[in-house]
Amino acid sequence: MVVKSLKERLQARFRVSVAETGHHDVWTRAEITAAVVTSDSGHADSVLEKLDRFVEGDGRAIILRVERSYR
C-alpha cells in the first residue's frame, strides 16, 4: 500500500511517469522508476532532485540507490 500511495503522490506532484520495476516478491523492499521527458537536462535534474527530497522527507521510504540515464 505504501508503494501504490507513493507512486500516485509522485505522479500527481511532479508530473512524472512512475512504475514499480523490481522486487515484486519482497514485501519489505520495492524498486520504483520515475521518468521525466524534457528537452532540457537541467530541468530533468531539478525535477528528479525534488522528487528524491520528497521521498526522503516522506518518512515511509528510504532511497538506497539512485541511477540516472539521459537519452
C-alpha positions as CSV (number, residue, x, y, z in Angstrom):
1,M,0.0,0.0,0.0
2,V,2.9,2.3,0.7
3,V,4.3,1.8,-2.8
4,K,1.0,2.5,-4.5
5,S,0.4,5.6,-2.5
6,L,3.9,6.9,-3.1
7,K,3.7,6.3,-6.8
8,E,0.4,8.2,-7.0
9,R,1.7,11.1,-5.0
10,L,4.9,11.4,-7.1
11,Q,2.8,11.3,-10.4
12,A,0.5,14.0,-9.2
13,R,3.0,16.3,-7.6
14,F,5.9,16.1,-10.1
15,R,4.0,15.1,-13.3
16,V,6.3,12.2,-14.0
17,S,5.7,8.6,-15.0
18,V,6.3,6.2,-12.2
19,A,6.4,2.4,-12.1
20,E,7.3,-0.3,-9.7
21,T,10.1,-2.1,-11.6
22,G,11.7,-4.6,-9.2
23,H,11.5,-6.6,-6.0
24,H,7.9,-7.6,-6.6
25,D,8.2,-10.7,-4.5
26,V,9.7,-8.9,-1.4
27,W,7.2,-7.1,0.8
28,T,9.8,-5.0,2.6
29,R,11.5,-3.6,-0.4
30,A,10.5,-2.0,-3.7
31,E,12.2,-0.6,-6.8
32,I,10.5,2.4,-8.3
33,T,11.4,4.1,-11.5
34,A,10.4,7.7,-12.4
35,A,10.7,9.1,-15.9
36,V,10.8,12.7,-17.0
37,V,10.5,13.7,-20.6
38,T,12.0,17.1,-21.4
39,S,14.5,18.7,-23.9
40,D,16.4,20.3,-21.0
41,S,18.6,18.0,-18.9
42,G,18.9,20.7,-16.2
43,H,15.1,20.7,-15.8
44,A,15.1,16.9,-15.6
45,D,17.8,17.0,-12.9
46,S,15.8,19.6,-11.0
47,V,12.6,17.6,-11.0
48,L,14.3,14.4,-10.0
49,E,16.3,16.1,-7.2
50,K,13.0,17.5,-5.8
51,L,11.4,14.1,-6.2
52,D,14.3,12.5,-4.2
53,R,13.9,15.0,-1.4
54,F,10.2,14.5,-1.3
55,V,10.6,10.7,-0.9
56,E,13.3,11.2,1.8
57,G,11.1,13.7,3.6
58,D,8.0,11.4,3.5
59,G,9.5,9.1,6.1
60,R,7.9,5.9,4.8
61,A,10.7,5.0,2.4
62,I,14.4,5.2,2.2
63,I,16.3,5.7,-1.0
64,L,19.1,3.1,-1.3
65,R,20.3,3.9,-4.8
66,V,19.7,6.5,-7.5
67,E,20.6,5.9,-11.1
68,R,20.1,8.5,-13.8
69,S,20.2,7.9,-17.6
70,Y,19.9,10.6,-20.3
71,R,18.9,9.7,-23.8
